[in-house]
Amino acid sequence: MNDSNIFSESRLKAAIEDNSLCFPEWGGIVGDDAFPLKKYVMKPYSRHGMSESQRMFNYRLSRTRRIVENAFGIMASRFRIFSRSIEVCPDKVDDIVKAACALDNWLRRTSTNHYMPPGTTDHEDIDTGIMTPGLWRKDVSNDQGFIEGH
């Protein structure tokens, strides 16, 4: 299933729509073309007949999605607990996510060259617009318990 189908069947979507999540009115979810247009979903304009400002919006939305994808991808590649369903109660999941974020931030500050060597994240050549995938994508796909050299 693609992201939009998973989201449409999720408890997150239901909680946003029935207001049980207390999702802020200014909040939003960044989606791709497949997502339905909703008050709380930001998705790109159709590729046909776009104005310059719409093209710029699409570019910036795409960059936002890439940054979020990098952040979650790196976390999943470093902390294997995020590569599958977490089989604990929801309160513990919150603690696990917070602990992983704190540890990730600490490692980025104290072990940058080892934890986040050059090439870890996706990189876009500003002149050509060509995107080079980050090394974290290889780490996620190897599906081992530990990452060699980390």
PEFENMO-V524742 format. One record per backbone hydrogen bond with DSSP energy under -1.0 kcal/mol. CO is the residue of the C=O (numbers start at 1). NH is the residue of the N-H. E is the energy in kcal/mol with one decimal. If there is no record, write none. Layout:
# PEFENMO-V524742
co = [CO | CO]
nh = [NH | NH]
e = [E | E]
This chain:
# PEFENMO-V524742
co = [2 | 3 | 4 | 5 | 7 | 10 | 11 | 12 | 13 | 14 | 15 | 15 | 24 | 29 | 32 | 38 | 40 | 42 | 51 | 52 | 53 | 54 | 55 | 56 | 57 | 58 | 59 | 60 | 61 | 62 | 63 | 64 | 65 | 66 | 67 | 68 | 69 | 70 | 71 | 72 | 73 | 74 | 75 | 79 | 80 | 86 | 89 | 90 | 91 | 92 | 93 | 94 | 95 | 96 | 97 | 98 | 99 | 100 | 101 | 102 | 103 | 104 | 105 | 106 | 107 | 111 | 112 | 117 | 119 | 120 | 123 | 125 | 130 | 132 | 134 | 135 | 135 | 136 | 137 | 138 | 147]
nh = [6 | 7 | 8 | 9 | 10 | 14 | 15 | 16 | 17 | 18 | 20 | 21 | 27 | 42 | 35 | 41 | 29 | 31 | 55 | 56 | 57 | 58 | 59 | 60 | 61 | 62 | 63 | 64 | 65 | 66 | 67 | 68 | 69 | 70 | 71 | 72 | 73 | 74 | 75 | 76 | 77 | 78 | 79 | 82 | 83 | 88 | 93 | 94 | 95 | 96 | 97 | 98 | 99 | 100 | 101 | 102 | 103 | 104 | 105 | 106 | 107 | 108 | 109 | 110 | 111 | 115 | 116 | 120 | 135 | 136 | 132 | 129 | 125 | 123 | 137 | 138 | 139 | 140 | 141 | 142 | 150]
e = [-2.3 | -2.8 | -2.4 | -1.2 | -1.5 | -1.6 | -2.8 | -2.3 | -2.6 | -2.4 | -1.0 | -1.7 | -1.6 | -3.5 | -1.7 | -1.3 | -3.0 | -3.4 | -2.2 | -2.3 | -2.2 | -2.5 | -2.2 | -2.6 | -2.8 | -2.5 | -2.2 | -2.1 | -2.5 | -2.2 | -2.2 | -2.3 | -2.7 | -2.5 | -2.4 | -2.6 | -2.7 | -3.0 | -2.0 | -2.5 | -2.2 | -2.0 | -3.0 | -2.2 | -2.0 | -1.6 | -1.6 | -2.0 | -1.5 | -2.6 | -2.7 | -2.4 | -2.5 | -2.6 | -2.4 | -2.4 | -2.7 | -2.8 | -2.6 | -2.4 | -2.8 | -2.3 | -1.7 | -2.5 | -2.5 | -3.7 | -2.5 | -1.8 | -2.6 | -1.8 | -3.6 | -3.3 | -2.8 | -2.5 | -1.4 | -1.1 | -1.5 | -2.2 | -1.4 | -1.0 | -2.1]
